[in-house]
Amino acid sequence: MQKTKVAIYGLTTEGYSIASKIVDRAAVTIVDDTLQMAMELDPRTVKGHPSLQELVGGESLMGLKPISQVLSEARFVFFAPRLRKSGDESIIESNAKIREVAKNVSKGTLVINTLPMGVGGNADNIAMIEKQTGLKVGGTLNYGYSPVRPGAEPGMVALFAKVRDAPSPEDLGMKSTSGDIISSELSYVSSVLEDGTRMAADVELMRKARGQKTDRGDSEERYIDDLASLVYDLTAVQASEDVGEPLTYLSGAALKSLDNHVRYIVDETRELLRQMQLKASRTRVVVAWSIDKYEMRADRMRTAESLAERLRDYVTDVKHVQMQTEEEIVDSYKHTVAIACSAKDREWVLGLRRTGRAQEMTVLKATPSISRE
């Protein structure tokens, strides 16, 4: 029996995770939307390469097909693109990519969007798909929404409608609900704003506490990595609302606090150098932030680059390093200031210090308190 054809639009960690879950049930092709190539995946290939990085690094491209053919033949199209821009430009980029997908989908297809949307954002996608295809969503084709956080897997798929004899997520072992896309949008936006505004409040209140030279505590230990991972989601909320709406203020405040957090980390680094009487020429600053280069969003990488650039205004020797790096991050002739941007990176740099590879090291935790270790 011929397997159902599935296209994953986006050579991303999230897209590959979907492929890994369904490859035994379907004929899966993953689309590299950057290089404009499509590669067939089979269970043997996927099981031999548990991560996308292993696949890209160790496997020659196989079964290459034109993207237009792959999309037009697919009964399921998962939209999980790799975005290289950040902020408002990432929304424009994602809109352009979904438009490219819509140009090639055909009758009987189920398009499932895994990128977060603001309230009403999926309605705009549906209208655009109908315009591009000339087909009616909910009639001759269908649309689903299953937003994912960075590196995570889709959960429940909210379908625009139940269409008779049409593809269903259940065919792939996924759960779905019909007529509930707005509820899914509201639930996801609520979660994002709750996380974003809580972290933003911690960033700003801890700045006040440092200014008053008092200890407010840092109970949650949320790192800059956590807030930076919400940039696309918060920007999507802003883009879906009219200027002046309360939701734009909430999302905008969280985005502003991320920029502030970067600035506060730079200020704290300068203060550390002053208090320890470290000369800039005898100091190396390491931004320890391990980021998956294949994840859909580019925001964490852009934030890491911004932090490193701002630090270079004061210290010439600044490196952004990741746990899997093979380069030597410590200069024996310099004192190392390691800025740990996630819990895992903190454990890594502390491990380097414990093993003696980096004894002359001060660690700054990139949490709201920006405490030293």
N, C-alpha and C positions, 0 to 999 in steps of 0.2 A: 504493500500500500504506500502510495506516494505521500511524503510528509508535507504538512502545511508550510508554505514559504513565509519566512519572517525576515524583515529587514531591520537592523539596528542602525539608525542614522546617528553616527557619532562614534569615533574610535576613542572612547572614554572608559574610565574605570567603571562608572555607573552602567554604561551600555554593555560592557563586557560581563559585568555581574549578571545582567538580565540574560545575556546569551548563555552563560554558564548554567543558569537555572532551567532553561528551556531547550537546550541543544539536543537532549535525548528525545524530545517530543516533536521537534520541528526541524526543517531545513533552514539554518540560520546563516545570513550573510551580514557582515558588519561593514559599515560604510565609513571610510576615512574622509570626512567632509573637508579636511584641510588639503590633502593631496588629491582629492577627487578620485579615489579608488575604492573598490568594494571587494572584500575577501570572504570566501566561503569558510565557515567553521564547521568542524565535525567533532563528535564526542571525544575521539582520541586526541585531537589537537588541544582541545580545551582542558581535558584532564591532565595532559602533559605540561600545560602552562597555566598554573592556578591564577596568575595575575597577568594583567595586560602588559606590564613592563617586561615580563618574561616572554610573552608572545612576540612582542615587537622586537625584543633584543635577540631572540634565538630562533625565530621561525621565518623562513622565506615566504613571501606572499604567495598564496595558492588560490586557484580558481578565480582569478580576477575577472570582473564583469563591469560593463558600463553601469554607472549609478542609475541612470534613467531606466534601464532595463530591470535592475534589481527592485527599484521602488514600484514600478508599474506592475511587476509580477507578484509582489508580496501581498498576502492577505492581512498581515499585521505589519505596521510600521511603528517602531518605537523611536520617538524623537528624544535623543540624548546627546546633543551636539557638544563639541568642544569649543568653548568660547575663549577667545584670546584677548578680549577687551574687558574693561572694568567700568563700573558706574553706569551712567546713562548710555554710553556707547555700547555696553553689553546688551542692553535691551534692543537697540537698533540692530545689532548683530544677530541676535536670536530671532528677531522678526524676519530678517532677510533669509535666514536658514529655513525657517518653517515655510516661508513662501516658496523656496526652492523645492522642498519636499512636496508641497501641494501641487506644483506644476506637473509632477510625475505620478501621483497616486491615481488609481483607477477604480472603477465601480466595484463595490463589494469589499473595500479595504477598511480596516479599523486602524486609525491613527491614534496612538497613545502618547500624550505629551508628558514628559517627566520633569520638565523645567517648572519651577514655581511661578505662579501668576498672582497678581493682585486680584481683588474682587472684580469680576466681570472681564478679566483678561482672556479667559478661554472663549468667551462670546466673540471677542474680536478675532481670535484664531479661527473659529468656526466660520465666521462671515468671510474671512479671507480665503479659506479653503474652498468654500462654495463658489466664490468669485473666480478662483483659479481653475477649478475643475468643471464648473457648470453642473455639478451634482448637488443633491440635497443631503446634508448631514442629518442622520436619523432616518433616511430613506434609502438612497442608493449607496451610501457609505456611512461610517460611524466614527465617532470621536470619543476618546477617553482621556482622563486626567489622573495622574498618579505622581505627585511631586515627591522628589527625594532630596534629602540633605547630602552634603558632600560625602562621597564614598559609600553612601548607604544604598539599600535596595528599595524598589517600589513596594508599596503595601497594597491596599485596596485600590482597584481601578474604578473611578467614577465614570460611568458611561453617559453620554448624552441621551441615549434612548436604547431600549431593547428592540433590536431589529431582527425580524424572523429570517432564519436561514443565513444570518450574518455571522462572521467570526466572533467568538466570545473569549475573554481572557481565561475562562475555565478550561478552554481547549488546551491551554498552555500550563495549566496547573495554578493559575492565579485567580484570586477572588475579585468579584466586581459587584457594583451596585448601579442601578440605572436612575436617570433623572435627578442626580444629586450632585452635579458639578459645583453649583453655587455653594452648597453646604461644605463640600470639600475645600473650596477656596477659602471660605470663612474660617474653617477649622485650622487650616494651615497658616493663614495670615495671623490668626490669634496666637498660635504657638510661636511664630517668628517674632511678633511684636512683644510678647511676654518675655521671651529670652533676650531680645535686643535691648529693650528699655531697662530690664533689670540689670544687665551687664553695664549699660551706659550709666545708670545711676551709681553703680559701684565705682566705676572709673572716676566720676566727678566727685563723689563723696570722699573717696580716698585721697583725691588731690587736696580737698579741703582739710582733711585730717593731717596730711603731711605739712600743709602750710601752717597749721596750728600746732605742729609738733606733738601730736597725740596719736594714740594707737586705736584705730577703730576696729582692727581685726580684718581678716580676709578669709571668712569662713568657707566660701564656695570654691576658692582657688580656680576661678575661671580665667583662662589665659587669653592673650590677644588673638590667638588662633581661633578661639571660640567665637569671638565677635566678628573677626574678619571673614569667617565662613558664612556669615549671614548677609554680606554686602549685596549680592545679587538679589536675594529674596526681599530685602528691605527696599532696594531700588525698584523692584517690580511693584511693590505696594505703592510707592510714590507715583510711579508711572500710570497706575490705574485710577488714581484719584485726581479730582480737580484741585487746582491750587487753592490753598486756604482751608481745605478739609482737615479735620483733626488727625486723621490717619497719616496725612503727609507730614504733620508736625512730629508725630510719634516716631515714624520711620526716619525722618530727617534728623531728629535729635540723636538717635542711635548711631546713624552714619557719622554725624559730627563728632560724637564721642570717640569713635574709632580713630579719627584723625587726631583728636586731642590726645588719645592714649599713646599714639606714636610720638607726639611732641613731648609728653610727660616722660616717656622712656628715655628720649634723648636728653632732656633736662636732668634726669636722675643720673644718667651716665656721666654727664659733665660734672655734677655735684660729687659723684664718687671719685672722679679723677682729682678734683680739688681737695677733697678731704684726705685722700690717700697720698696726696702730693706726687701724683703720677704725671710724668711728662707725656704729652701726646705722641712724641717721637719714640717713646719707649713703651708704648701701649698698643696692643692689638685688641680690637673689639670683634667678637664673633657673634653674629646673629644666628643662633641655633634654632632653625625652624625647618622641620622636615615636611615637605609638601609634595603631594602626588602630582606630578606634572601632567598626568592624563585625566585628572578629574575635570568635570564639566566647567566649573567656574574658574576664572583666572584671578579672582579677588585676593586670595591669600598670597599668591606669588607677587602680585602687584603691591600689596601692603608690605611684604618683606623687602621688596626692592626700594620702596619709599623710605622705610626705616633705615636701611643701609645707606642710602643716599644722604639722608639728613645727618646721620652720624659722621659721614665723611667731611661735613663742614667743620668738624672739630678734631677728628682723628683720621689720619690718612689711611692707616692700615685697618680696613674694615672688611670682613668676609661674611658672606651668607653661606652657611654650611648645613648639611643634612646628615642624618645618622648613617646613611649608607655611603657617605663620602669616603674616598680612599686617600685624599690629600691630608697632609699633616696640618692640623689646625693650630698647633702651638708653636710659637717661636721662643726658644729657650732664652733669648736675649731680651724678651719683652714680657711685661705682665699682661695676662690675658683677662679681659672682661667678657664673660660669656652671658649673653642675653637669652634666656631660655623661654621660647615663645609658645611652648606646649608642655603638658605634663611629661610626655615621653621624652622630649628633648631635654628637660630638666634632669631626668634620671640618667640620660646618656652623658651629659657633661659632668654631672656629679660622679658618675662612674669613671670617667677619664681622670678626675682629680683623685679619686680613691686609689686607683691603680698606679698613681705616680706619674702618669703621662702628662699631667697638667697641674703640677703642684702650685705654681705661681698663677692661680686663677681665682677670680672673684666672680660669683654667679649672681646675676640679677634675674629674678623671676618676673616675667612680663605679665603679671596679674595686676589688678587695680592697685594693690599696695606697693608694687615694684620693690619688694623686699630683697635684701642681700643675703647671700649664703657663702 
